[in-house]
Amino acid sequence: MRNAGKASLCGAMLVLLGAAGDSPVPPASPGAPGRTIVLAVFDTTRLDEFGAYGARQHVTPSVDALAGTGLTYEAAFAPDSFTMPSHGAMFSGRLIGTEGRLPADGSLVPSLTASGFRAVGVSANWILDAGIGFDQGFETFTNVVDPETRAALASGRENAERRRECATGRAVVETVRSALELVKPGDALFLFVNFFDPHDPYTPEEEARRRFAPHVSVSGHLRAADGSLTGFFKSAHSLSSRQRRDLRRLYRAEVFQADAAFGALRDLMRRLGRDQDALYVVTADHGELLGERDQWTHNIGLSEPEVHVPLVVAGPGIPHESRREAVSLAGLREAIERWSRTGSWEIPAQPPLLFHHTYAGNDVGLDPLVATDEVGLVEGDRRITRSAAGCRLFERAKPYWREMPCRVESGMGAQMIAHLNHEFRSRVGIQRLHEWTHGAPSAEWLRRLKSLGYLAQ
């Protein structure tokens, strides 16, 4: 009954969106289409669900097919495990810490539109809208979550999360179809889409549920009516093995659903005559914890399942290969701009930096390392993070890097922390790092910042 109700409600939502799926697709121009760049972000999607990264459940056939013709990065890292800092880094090319909106200067979209691109954006993530400046530079930007529901989500109104379930990848593609009717086939196009299906609640539509989660023992609704996860976090340790597996199955079905939407998007690009010469950049803004260290969801810290993300690039001039070098999503802006000008692709060769701010009310879980702000660095085959509670060291493995013993005072941990501190001082700056703490870090965190030279004694 719950699925039927969801289908009915979401069907009505598509009508409100303008029944774009029934709109005719304009015929492709007989001439060469304009340059096309598609940046597709799978929200909250784990690396280990993709066949291109070794998964065997055939969850992502559309992205896997793209990877079969393009470039796959083995070590791509989101700069944080939350929507705004990660998207902000992709579009601005720099860490934005805890800032609540996209920087007003130096963003990807205005840069592309200045060079002749028409920019269209469609997001199912309710946070990405004009309120945080995310629409800057776009000719058309649509959030498929209706304004009333976005306001309800922002204020924590009851059952707002359940209303948001209508914002599926299918709705994103239907909205893209309608928006592109206003773009001439010969125009250069930048298209940004965010598929939000894998984000909780894990409530896949019938086809995906039937395929990956036909007989589950749990609800995919983790949150209370007001949107809080506190109750789930407190009780998650008592979940049985079957319940944990079933939550993973529901999540997997949502990833499949998002991949199907990406496949539909490529079909649309083919019908518009844009697919063959398009640059596709497919990634995730962050991943998702599904019980590792008894932790769930994301925005908890800088763990492997949260920040180690897929990155697949395909199109003209892109080689078919797998690359080992560690890259940051913050490098996508420069790489996309370079391709738009020269047709060549290269992500800047800087060691990826990571920064996670622990927000009030989100410092839950059993891991003392996320009790305060956490910073990190990826270099070569190792990654380190540190907070006031200590450090975590990771060594390259597949698909996720394995955790190794870490000591702040000696050995590899001490060496990498010294490099981490230097990189943050030179590339981020002491004052900016201090501002990210919102002026209210813990006393221990301040003490450590001072001891490391970030703050004056």
Secondary structure, 3 states (H helix, E strand, C coil): CHHHHHHHHHHHHHHHCCCHHHCCCCCCCCCCCCCEEEEEEECCCCHHHCHHHCCCCCCCHHHHHHHCCCEEEEEEECCCCCHHHHHHHHHHCCCCCCCCCCCCCCCHHHHHHHCCCEEEEEECCCCCCHHHCCCCCCCEEEECCCHHHHHHHHCCCCCHHHHHCCCCHHHHHHHHHHHHHHCCCCCCEEEEEEECCCCCCCCCCHHHHHHHCCCCCCCCCCCCCCCCCHHHHHHHHHCCHHHHHHHHHHHHHHHHHHHHHHHHHHHHHHHCCCCCCEEEEEEECCCCEECHHHCEECCCCCCHHHHEECEEEECCCCCCEEEEEEEEHHHHHHHHHHHHHHCCCCCCCCCCEEEECCCCCCCCCCCHHHCCCEEEEEECCEEEEEECCEEEEEECCCCCCEEECCCCCCHHHHHHHHHHHHHHHHHCCHHHHHHHCCCCCCHHHHHHHHHCCCCCC
